[in-house]
Amino acid sequence: MTGWTPDQPILEIENLSISFFTRLREIPAVMDFSTRVMAGEAMGLVGESGCGKSTVALGVMRDLGRTGRITGGRIRFKGQDLATMSEADLRRIRGSQIAMIYQEPMASLNPAMKVGAQLAEVPMIHEGMDRARAWELAAKMVADVRLPDPERILQSYPHQLSGGQQQRIVIAMALMSKPALLILDEPTTALDVTVEAGIVDLIKELGRTTGTAMLFISHNLGLVLDVCDRICVMYSGEAVETGRIEEVFDRMRHPYTQALFRSIPLPGADKSARPLVPIPGNFPLPHERPQGCNFGPRCDYFREGVCDAPEGIAMDPVAGDEGHASRCARMAEINWSAPPAANVAQTRAALGETVLQVTDLRKYYDVSSGMFGTGTRRVVKANETLSFSARKGETLAIVGESGCGKSTFAKVLMGLETASAGEISLFGARVEGTPIEQRPTEMVSGVQMIFQNPFDTLNPSMTVGRQIIRALEVFGQGASDAEREARMLELLDLVRLPRAFATRMPRQLSGGQKQRVGIARAFAGGAKVVVADEPVSALDVSVQAAVTGLLTDIQRENGTTLLFISHDLSLVRYLSDRVAVMYLGHVVEMGATDQVFAPPYHPYTEALLSAVPIADTRVTRKRIVLEGDIPSAIDPPPGCPFQTRCRWKSKVPGGICETEVPPLRDLAPGHAIRCHLGPEELARMEPVITSGAPADQARIV
């Protein structure tokens, strides 16, 4: 680009404002936003849903749709203003010099085209490359993103690849023309932590080797710490804090940044001793922003006459930190090292009798290799000899990668599937062979489920109150409509929602509020066991803190047993009393949370822990990136289910890992692993996660 030199920013955004125009009003989405990204640098954009992160990215791509418009400021790419560029010029640089990777890989792939054809068309369109050379380049790029057997991958259709493989293909496609700027919008949200770790390492390596500038959008602060050099925190359309990663993480100078860190389970957080502190209030709608500081109504440090200045709050530099700035009028007055006032210790829920006992549970599915039920019959071994128990008032976490059998077990427990073998004793009654329609009402109401996506679990045509009352009717609660109405209002109180919400429709609620309605409905029949299947993964971190706090409060009051299915091991460590680690249908490790998170581990647990991004600069992790995907449950490997990906296999003599399934053996009281490693090797295991601070001291944020 004319006039640009390599010592200047690849991307420079100055005072950018973007609005969307409806028939009723102009809705400002981004206001006075500024940042810049140099060659080889990664800039992280973080904040809650609706803060404007993706709108900034779409503004850079000039892809704001018919209603979106840049209303102020400039976006310069290599010195040239993108806002004044013609459509023809934009088409030339999109996909070649500027590329974007979206959250859902299948949204970027054509299901009707083979992967190779989709990759090859990028240089053919943008560089006029002939097909043979483009195909060679595609094969090289597939190898560069660490996918095995490039020729097979190129001849595959997208649906024949796993989620992690699809995302690597999207990354390869974005890099085919060696772009100067790569925009990544939540590129790993839908992936397992082990796959995410591989993608993160790949992204970092690409930045080092190609000099590509990156704009990395995420709500995961730990992931941003892993990937980025600098960070920009956004709130309600504005940048509120920016600077180098270490400066913002260790010397944060905006109340919203501080509140975000208090909402996530950093090392040292504990649901009883050091509970998370959710951000009070709700995110403001774009047309209802307050005067002055947008964060003012939710801020503990708000001062009238200072924080609500009509001229707004300026972005000021932080003394002593070059490039570190904050949009806070009281930045110099606040004691940033003071502990949070709301961080009040809670008593742990008392554990009672065993309410759930699972013994040698198996769930197999018969599938056919042919169309219309013809062909060879094969067996999918979704669950293999699961054995564990759960007590009243206990939180048992079930963790593992997608396809390990977590949700299949939940379906069998709920009665949505029946077991192939083994036993499930629930409240003293055998239920493994009883489908839900044959279970008594009191048992159905006693075991309920909270689903991952609150948006899909509510009827859009029924009010909140009516949906809860309907659950009460199904569970036979209340002798009259008046009693059910009163109980519905009590349930809204239980989940900390205003009673006025009874007349609202789901579309009028935020994601966190919808999940609270789902929780209220789950407890409508007095549930004693609740299966929470990724209940907060679709929510912002501040809302996650509120919902997990609500679940622990309800558990403490009602003695509820919580089966918490999750891939977020930081949240599992914070919330659970015991952990079951699953791999390919097997429980490979079981124990108290402290036992599972400290060596000796099962080799799979070790790899899972090493992959968890942690938003703390003092924490170091041993990187153990697993190669390959979980083997198919139709054709599992012989011997140990994990042996095809295990880095410890060579330590076991005689090749026993490849021939015999290891027994579940005790390492300590209550702690068992399914592994052939001997005591000497297990004793040599080192911690995967270490902290530079004393073990009992968590950073005050």
C-alpha positions in Angstrom: 0.0 0.0 0.0 1.3 3.5 -0.9 3.1 5.4 1.8 3.2 2.5 4.3 6.4 1.2 5.8 7.0 -1.9 7.9 7.6 0.1 11.1 4.1 1.4 11.0 0.9 -0.4 12.2 -0.7 -3.0 10.0 -4.1 -1.9 11.4 -4.8 1.4 13.0 -8.2 2.3 14.2 -8.9 5.9 15.3 -12.0 7.1 17.1 -14.2 4.6 15.3 -18.0 4.9 15.7 -20.4 2.4 14.2 -24.2 2.5 14.3 -27.0 0.3 13.2 -30.1 2.0 11.8 -33.6 0.7 12.4 -37.0 2.2 11.5 -37.3 3.6 15.0 -33.8 4.9 15.9 -30.1 4.9 15.4 -28.4 2.4 17.7 -24.7 3.2 18.4 -22.8 -0.1 18.7 -19.2 1.2 18.9 -18.2 4.6 20.1 -14.8 6.4 19.9 -12.9 3.2 19.7 -9.1 3.3 19.0 -6.4 0.6 18.8 -3.5 -0.4 16.6 -1.8 -3.7 15.7 1.8 -4.0 14.5 3.2 -6.7 12.2 3.7 -10.0 14.2 1.6 -8.7 17.1 -1.6 -10.2 18.5 -4.1 -7.8 20.0 -6.9 -9.3 22.2 -10.4 -7.8 22.3 -12.3 -9.0 25.4 -15.6 -8.2 27.0 -19.2 -9.5 27.5 -21.6 -10.3 24.7 -22.9 -7.1 23.1 -19.9 -5.0 24.0 -19.0 -4.4 20.3 -16.0 -6.8 19.8 -17.4 -8.5 16.7 -18.8 -5.2 15.4 -15.2 -3.8 15.4 -14.1 -6.8 13.4 -16.9 -6.6 10.9 -16.1 -2.9 10.6 -12.6 -3.7 9.6 -13.9 -6.2 7.1 -16.5 -3.6 5.9 -19.1 -6.2 6.4 -21.8 -4.4 8.5 -24.8 -5.4 6.4 -27.5 -3.1 5.1 -28.2 -1.4 8.4 -24.7 -0.9 9.7 -22.7 2.2 9.0 -19.4 3.7 10.1 -20.4 7.1 11.5 -17.1 8.4 12.6 -13.4 7.8 12.8 -11.0 5.9 10.5 -9.8 2.4 9.9 -6.4 2.3 8.3 -4.9 -0.9 6.8 -1.3 -0.4 5.9 -1.9 3.3 5.8 -5.0 3.3 3.6 -8.4 4.2 4.9 -10.7 1.2 4.5 -13.8 3.4 4.9 -13.1 5.2 1.7 -12.0 2.1 -0.3 -14.2 1.0 -3.3 -16.0 -2.3 -3.3 -13.7 -3.6 -6.0 -10.6 -2.7 -3.9 -12.1 -4.3 -0.8 -12.8 -7.5 -2.7 -9.2 -7.6 -3.7 -7.8 -7.5 -0.2 -10.5 -9.5 1.6 -9.3 -13.1 1.8 -5.9 -12.2 0.5 -4.4 -9.4 2.7 -7.1 -9.4 5.4 -8.6 -12.7 6.5 -11.2 -13.6 9.1 -11.8 -16.8 11.1 -15.2 -17.2 12.6 -16.5 -19.0 15.7 -18.3 -21.8 13.9 -16.1 -23.5 11.3 -18.9 -25.0 9.3 -20.3 -21.5 8.7 -17.1 -20.9 6.6 -17.0 -24.2 4.7 -19.2 -25.2 1.8 -20.7 -28.6 2.6 -21.0 -29.6 -1.1 -17.3 -29.0 -2.0 -14.3 -31.1 -1.1 -11.8 -29.4 1.3 -9.1 -29.3 -1.3 -11.2 -27.4 -3.8 -12.2 -24.9 -1.2 -8.6 -24.3 -0.2 -7.3 -24.2 -3.8 -9.8 -21.6 -4.9 -8.3 -18.9 -2.6 -5.0 -18.4 -4.5 -6.8 -19.2 -7.8 -9.1 -16.2 -7.2 -6.8 -13.8 -5.5 -3.5 -14.6 -7.2 -4.5 -16.1 -10.5 -2.6 -19.3 -9.6 -3.2 -22.4 -11.8 -5.1 -25.3 -10.3 -2.2 -27.7 -10.0 0.0 -25.2 -8.1 -2.9 -24.2 -5.9 -3.6 -27.8 -5.0 0.1 -28.3 -4.1 -0.1 -25.1 -1.9 -3.3 -26.4 -0.3 -1.6 -29.7 0.6 1.4 -27.9 2.1 -0.9 -25.6 4.2 -2.9 -28.6 5.5 0.4 -30.1 6.7 1.4 -26.7 8.2 -1.7 -26.7 10.4 -0.7 -30.2 11.6 -3.4 -32.3 10.0 -2.3 -35.9 9.2 -2.5 -37.4 5.7 -3.0 -34.1 3.8 -4.1 -35.9 0.6 -6.9 -37.7 2.4 -8.0 -34.5 4.0 -8.0 -32.6 0.7 -10.3 -35.3 -0.8 -12.7 -35.2 2.2 -15.9 -33.2 2.6 -16.2 -31.0 5.6 -18.7 -33.3 7.4 -16.2 -36.1 7.3 -13.8 -34.1 9.6 -14.1 -33.4 13.3 -14.7 -29.9 14.7 -11.0 -29.4 15.5 -10.0 -30.5 12.0 -12.7 -28.2 10.4 -11.3 -25.3 12.4 -7.7 -26.1 11.3 -9.0 -26.1 7.6 -10.6 -22.7 8.1 -7.3 -21.4 9.5 -5.4 -22.9 6.6 -7.9 -21.3 4.2 -7.3 -17.9 5.9 -3.6 -18.3 5.5 -3.5 -19.5 1.9 -2.6 -16.0 0.6 -0.4 -15.1 3.6 -2.6 -12.2 4.9 -1.0 -9.3 6.6 -3.9 -9.1 9.1 -5.8 -12.1 10.5 -9.0 -11.5 12.5 -10.1 -14.4 14.8 -13.6 -14.2 16.3 -13.9 -16.7 19.1 -12.0 -19.3 17.0 -11.9 -22.0 19.7 -15.2 -21.6 21.6 -16.8 -24.7 20.2 -13.7 -26.9 20.6 -12.5 -29.2 23.4 -9.7 -27.8 25.6 -7.2 -30.3 24.2 -8.0 -29.3 20.6 -8.0 -25.7 21.7 -4.5 -26.0 23.1 -3.3 -27.3 19.7 -5.0 -24.4 17.8 -3.6 -21.9 20.2 0.0 -23.2 19.8 -0.6 -23.1 16.0 -1.8 -19.5 16.1 1.2 -18.4 18.1 3.6 -20.2 15.9 2.0 -18.6 12.8 2.4 -15.1 14.3 6.1 -15.8 15.0 6.9 -17.3 11.6 4.8 -15.2 9.2 4.7 -11.8 10.9 0.9 -11.8 10.5 -0.8 -9.2 12.7 -3.7 -10.6 14.6 -6.9 -9.2 16.1 -8.0 -12.0 18.5 -11.6 -11.7 19.9 -12.5 -13.8 22.9 -14.4 -13.7 26.2 -11.8 -16.2 27.7 -9.2 -14.1 29.5 -6.9 -17.2 30.0 -6.9 -17.8 26.2 -6.1 -14.1 25.6 -3.1 -14.4 28.0 -1.9 -17.5 26.1 -2.1 -15.9 22.6 -1.9 -12.1 22.8 0.8 -9.5 23.4 -1.6 -6.7 24.2 -5.2 -6.5 25.2 -8.2 -4.1 24.8 -11.1 -4.5 27.3 -14.5 -3.3 25.8 -17.7 -2.5 27.6 -20.9 -1.3 26.0 -19.3 -0.1 22.8 -16.3 1.5 24.3 -12.7 0.6 25.0 -12.3 0.9 28.8 -8.8 -0.3 29.3 -5.9 -1.2 27.0 -2.2 -2.1 27.4 0.3 -4.9 27.4 -1.0 -8.1 28.7 1.1 -8.1 31.9 0.2 -4.5 32.7 -3.6 -5.0 32.4 -3.6 -8.4 34.1 -1.4 -7.4 37.0 -2.1 -3.7 37.4 -5.7 -3.4 36.1 -7.0 0.2 36.4 -10.6 0.0 35.4 -13.4 -1.3 37.6 -14.9 -3.4 34.8 -11.6 -5.2 34.2 -11.3 -5.8 37.9 -14.9 -7.1 38.0 -14.2 -9.5 35.1 -11.3 -11.1 37.0 -13.4 -11.4 40.1 -16.0 -13.3 38.1 -13.7 -16.1 36.9 -12.3 -19.0 39.0 -8.6 -18.1 39.3 -6.3 -20.4 41.4 -7.2 -19.9 45.0 -11.0 -19.3 44.4 -13.2 -21.6 46.4 -17.0 -21.8 46.4 -17.1 -21.6 50.2 -13.9 -19.8 51.3 -13.4 -17.5 48.4 -16.7 -17.4 46.3 -16.7 -15.6 42.9 -18.2 -12.1 42.9 -20.7 -11.6 40.0 -21.0 -8.1 38.5 -24.2 -6.6 39.9 -27.0 -5.3 37.5 -27.3 -5.9 33.8 -25.5 -4.9 30.7 -27.2 -1.7 29.3 -29.1 -1.7 26.1 -27.4 0.4 23.4 -30.2 3.0 23.4 -30.4 3.1 27.3 -26.7 3.9 28.1 -26.3 6.1 31.1 -24.7 9.5 31.1 -21.0 9.6 31.7 -19.4 6.2 32.4 -21.3 3.3 30.8 -20.2 1.0 33.6 -21.4 3.5 36.3 -24.7 1.8 37.3 -22.8 -1.5 38.1 -19.6 0.0 39.6 -18.7 -0.2 43.3 -16.7 3.0 42.9 -19.4 5.2 41.3 -19.5 8.8 42.6 -22.2 11.2 41.6 -21.0 14.3 39.9 -17.8 12.7 38.8 -18.6 9.5 37.0 -21.8 10.8 35.4 -20.2 13.8 33.7 -22.3 14.9 30.7 -19.2 15.2 28.5 -18.3 11.5 29.1 -15.2 9.9 30.4 -11.9 10.2 28.6 -9.3 7.5 28.0 -6.3 8.6 30.2 -2.8 7.1 30.4 -1.9 5.0 33.5 1.1 6.6 35.2 4.3 4.5 34.8 3.0 2.1 32.2 3.7 3.1 28.6 0.7 2.3 26.3 -1.5 1.4 29.3 -4.7 3.6 29.4 -8.0 3.4 31.2 -11.4 5.2 30.9 -12.0 5.8 34.6 -12.6 9.2 36.2 -11.5 7.9 39.6 -8.5 5.8 38.5 -6.0 7.7 40.8 -8.3 7.6 43.9 -9.2 3.9 44.0 -7.3 1.4 46.2 -6.8 -1.3 43.6 -5.3 -3.8 46.1 -8.3 -3.7 48.4 -10.1 -7.1 48.7 -13.7 -7.3 47.3 -16.3 -6.3 50.0 -18.7 -9.0 48.8 -16.2 -11.8 49.1 -18.0 -13.4 52.1 -17.1 -17.0 53.1 -20.0 -19.5 53.0 -20.5 -22.8 54.8 -20.1 -25.9 52.7 -23.2 -28.0 52.0 -23.3 -30.9 54.4 -22.9 -34.3 52.7 -25.6 -36.9 53.5 -26.4 -40.5 52.4 -25.7 -41.9 49.0 -28.5 -41.1 46.6 -27.0 -42.4 43.4 -25.0 -45.6 42.9 -23.7 -46.6 39.4 -22.2 -50.1 39.1 -20.6 -51.4 35.9 -23.0 -49.4 33.7 -22.7 -50.0 29.9 -24.6 -48.3 27.0 -24.1 -49.7 23.5 -25.9 -48.7 20.3 -26.4 -50.9 17.3 -25.7 -49.0 14.0 -25.8 -50.1 10.4 -23.1 -49.3 7.8 -25.7 -49.3 5.0 -28.6 -47.1 3.9 -32.1 -47.8 5.2 -30.9 -50.1 7.9 -29.1 -52.5 5.6 -25.4 -53.5 5.7 -23.1 -54.7 8.5 -24.3 -54.2 12.0 -21.8 -52.6 14.3 -21.8 -51.5 17.9 -21.1 -48.1 19.4 -19.7 -48.5 22.9 -20.8 -45.1 24.4 -20.4 -46.1 28.0 -18.1 -48.9 29.3 -18.4 -50.3 32.9 -19.0 -46.9 34.6 -18.9 -47.2 38.4 -19.3 -44.3 40.9 -21.6 -42.9 43.5 -22.9 -39.5 44.6 -24.1 -38.3 48.0 -26.8 -35.9 49.1 -25.5 -32.3 48.9 -22.4 -33.3 46.8 -21.2 -31.8 43.5 -19.7 -34.5 41.3 -18.1 -33.2 38.1 -17.9 -35.4 35.0 -15.3 -34.1 32.6 -13.8 -35.2 29.3 -13.6 -34.4 25.6 -16.6 -34.5 23.3 -17.5 -38.1 22.5 -16.3 -39.5 25.8 -19.8 -40.6 26.9 -20.7 -37.8 29.5 -24.0 -36.9 27.9 -24.9 -40.5 27.1 -24.6 -41.3 30.8 -26.9 -38.3 31.6 -29.5 -39.6 29.1 -29.5 -43.0 30.8 -29.8 -41.5 34.2 -32.7 -39.3 33.1 -34.5 -42.3 31.5 -34.2 -40.9 28.0 -32.1 -44.0 27.2 -32.0 -47.4 28.9 -28.8 -49.1 29.9 -27.3 -52.1 28.0 -25.9 -53.7 31.2 -25.1 -52.7 34.8 -27.0 -51.0 37.5 -28.2 -47.5 38.5 -29.7 -47.2 41.9 -31.5 -43.9 42.4 -32.9 -43.2 45.9 -32.6 -46.9 46.5 -34.6 -47.9 43.4 -33.2 -49.6 40.3 -33.8 -47.4 37.2 -31.2 -48.5 34.5 -33.9 -50.3 32.5 -36.8 -48.0 33.1 -37.5 -45.3 30.4 -38.8 -42.0 31.6 -42.4 -42.6 30.5 -42.6 -45.6 32.9 -41.0 -43.9 35.9 -43.3 -42.6 38.7 -43.9 -38.9 38.8 -42.0 -38.4 42.0 -38.9 -40.0 40.5 -39.1 -37.9 37.3 -39.5 -34.7 39.4 -36.7 -35.8 41.7 -34.1 -36.0 38.9 -34.0 -33.0 36.6 -31.6 -31.5 34.0 -30.3 -28.0 33.3 -29.3 -27.8 29.6 -26.3 -26.0 28.0 -28.2 -23.5 25.9 -30.9 -21.6 27.7 -32.1 -20.1 24.4 -33.4 -23.5 23.1 -35.0 -24.8 26.3 -37.8 -22.3 26.7 -41.1 -22.1 24.7 -40.9 -18.7 22.9 -44.7 -18.4 22.8 -45.3 -18.8 26.6 -44.6 -16.4 29.5 -42.0 -17.2 32.1 -44.6 -17.8 34.7 -46.7 -20.1 32.6 -43.7 -22.3 31.7 -42.9 -22.8 35.4 -46.6 -23.4 36.2 -46.7 -26.0 33.4 -43.8 -27.9 35.1 -45.7 -27.8 38.4 -48.8 -29.2 36.7 -46.7 -32.0 35.2 -45.1 -32.9 38.5 -48.5 -32.8 40.3 -47.5 -29.9 42.6 -50.2 -27.8 44.2 -53.9 -28.5 44.7 -55.2 -25.5 42.9 -54.2 -22.8 40.3 -53.7 -20.4 43.2 -51.3 -22.7 45.0 -49.3 -23.3 41.8 -49.2 -19.5 41.1 -47.8 -18.9 44.6 -45.2 -21.7 44.2 -44.2 -20.2 40.8 -43.5 -16.9 42.5 -41.5 -18.6 45.2 -39.4 -20.3 42.5 -38.7 -17.0 40.9 -37.5 -15.8 44.4 -35.3 -18.9 44.7 -33.4 -18.1 41.4 -33.2 -14.4 42.3 -35.5 -13.1 39.6 -38.1 -10.3 40.2 -41.6 -11.6 40.4 -42.6 -9.2 37.7 -40.7 -11.5 35.3 -43.6 -13.9 35.5 -45.4 -12.0 32.8 -42.4 -11.6 30.5 -41.7 -13.6 27.3 -38.3 -15.4 26.9 -37.3 -12.9 24.2 -37.4 -10.1 26.8 -34.8 -11.9 29.0 -31.0 -12.0 28.8 -29.1 -15.3 28.5 -28.4 -15.4 32.2 -32.0 -14.7 33.1 -33.2 -17.4 30.7 -30.9 -19.9 32.4 -32.3 -18.9 35.8 -35.8 -19.7 34.5 -34.5 -23.1 33.4 -33.1 -23.7 36.9 -36.5 -22.6 38.4 -38.3 -25.1 36.2 -35.8 -27.8 37.1 -36.6 -27.3 40.8 -40.4 -27.1 40.3 -40.9 -30.6 41.5 -38.4 -30.4 44.3 -35.5 -32.0 42.4 -33.0 -33.9 44.7 -30.6 -34.7 41.9 -29.8 -32.2 39.1 -27.8 -33.0 36.0 -26.2 -29.8 34.8 -24.9 -30.4 31.3 -22.5 -27.5 30.5 -25.0 -25.1 32.1 -22.9 -21.9 31.9 -20.7 -22.4 28.8 -23.1 -20.3 26.6 -23.0 -17.4 29.1 -20.6 -14.5 29.7 -18.1 -14.9 32.5 -19.9 -12.4 34.8 -23.2 -14.3 34.3 -21.4 -17.6 34.9 -20.4 -16.4 38.3 -23.9 -15.4 39.2 -25.4 -18.7 37.9 -22.8 -20.9 39.6 -23.3 -18.9 42.8 -27.0 -19.5 42.6 -26.6 -23.2 42.1 -24.3 -23.5 45.1 -26.8 -21.5 47.2 -29.7 -23.7 46.2 -27.6 -26.8 46.9 -26.7 -25.5 50.3 -30.3 -24.8 51.2 -31.9 -27.9 49.7 -29.2 -30.5 50.0 -29.3 -31.1 46.2 -26.9 -33.5 44.5 -25.4 -31.8 41.5 -23.9 -33.8 38.6 -21.9 -31.1 36.8 -20.9 -32.0 33.2 -18.3 -29.7 31.9 -15.1 -29.3 29.9 -14.1 -26.1 31.8 -11.7 -27.5 34.4 -11.1 -24.2 36.1 -14.8 -24.0 36.9 -14.8 -27.7 37.8 -12.0 -27.1 40.3 -13.9 -24.2 41.8 -17.3 -25.9 42.0 -16.9 -29.7 42.5 -16.3 -31.9 45.6 -15.3 -34.9 43.5 -14.3 -35.4 39.8 -14.8 -38.3 37.4 -12.6 -38.1 34.3 -14.1 -39.9 31.3 -12.3 -41.1 28.1 -13.9 -43.1 25.3 -16.7 -44.4 27.5 -14.5 -45.3 30.5 -14.0 -43.6 33.8 -10.2 -43.3 33.8 -9.8 -41.3 37.1 -12.0 -40.7 40.0 -11.3 -38.8 43.3 -11.7 -35.7 45.4 -11.1 -32.5 43.5 -7.8 -31.8 45.2 -6.6 -35.4 44.5 -7.5 -35.2 40.8 -5.8 -31.8 40.3 -2.5 -32.9 41.9 0.0 -35.5 40.8 0.0 -38.4 40.3 -2.6 -38.1 37.6 -3.9 -40.4 34.9 -2.0 -39.4 31.7 -5.2 -38.2 30.2 -6.1 -36.0 33.2 -2.5 -34.6 33.0 -3.1 -33.6 29.4 -6.5 -32.1 30.2 -5.0 -30.0 33.0 -2.2 -28.8 30.8 -4.6 -27.5 28.2 -6.7 -25.3 30.5 -6.0 -21.6 29.9 -5.7 -19.7 33.2 -5.9 -15.9 33.4 -3.1 -15.5 35.9 0.4 -14.3 34.8 2.0 -16.0 37.9 0.8 -19.5 36.8 3.0 -21.7 34.5 1.7 -24.8 32.8 3.6 -27.7 31.3 2.3 -27.9 27.7 1.1 -31.4 26.7 -0.7 -31.2 23.4 -2.4 -34.4 22.5 -2.0 -35.6 19.0 -5.0 -36.9 17.1 -8.6 -37.1 18.1 -10.5 -39.5 20.4 -10.8 -42.8 18.5 -14.2 -43.9 17.3 -16.4 -45.7 19.8 -17.4 -48.1 17.0 -13.8 -49.3 16.6 -12.0 -48.5 19.9 -8.3 -49.4 20.2 -7.4 -52.6 21.9 -6.0 -52.5 25.4 -6.0 -49.2 27.3 -8.5 -46.8 25.6 -6.0 -43.9 25.8 -2.9 -45.8 24.6 -3.1 -44.3 21.0 -2.4 -40.8 22.4 -0.5 -41.5 25.6 3.0 -40.0 26.1 3.7 -42.4 29.0 3.0 -45.6 27.1 6.7 -46.3 26.5 7.3 -46.4 30.2 5.2 -49.5 30.6 7.1 -52.7 29.6 5.8 -55.6 27.6 3.3 -53.8 25.4 0.5 -54.4 27.9 -1.1 -51.0 27.2 -1.9 -52.3 23.7 -3.4 -55.6 24.8 -5.1 -55.3 28.2 -7.6 -52.7 29.5 -6.1 -51.6 32.8 -8.2 -52.1 36.0 -9.4 -49.2 38.1 -7.0 -49.2 41.0 -6.7 -47.1 44.2 -3.8 -44.6 44.6 -5.2 -43.3 47.9 -8.4 -43.6 49.8 -11.1 -42.3 47.4 -8.7 -41.8 44.5 -8.5 -44.3 41.7 -7.1 -44.4 38.1 -7.4 -46.8 35.2 -3.7 -47.1 34.2 -0.9 -49.6 33.8 1.8 -47.2 35.0 3.7 -48.6 38.0 4.2 -46.8 41.3 7.7 -45.6 40.4 6.6 -43.8 37.3 3.5 -42.3 39.0 5.7 -41.0 41.8 7.9 -39.2 39.3 4.9 -37.2 37.9 5.4 -33.4 38.3 2.6 -30.8 38.8 1.2 -29.6 35.4 0.2 -26.2 36.9 2.5 -24.3 39.2 2.1 -20.8 40.7 4.8 -18.2 41.5 2.8 -17.1 44.5 2.3 -18.9 47.8 -0.3 -21.6 47.5 -2.6 -20.0 50.0 -2.4 -16.5 48.5 -4.7 -15.6 45.6 -4.1 -12.3 43.8 -6.4 -9.6 45.1 -8.3 -8.2 42.1 
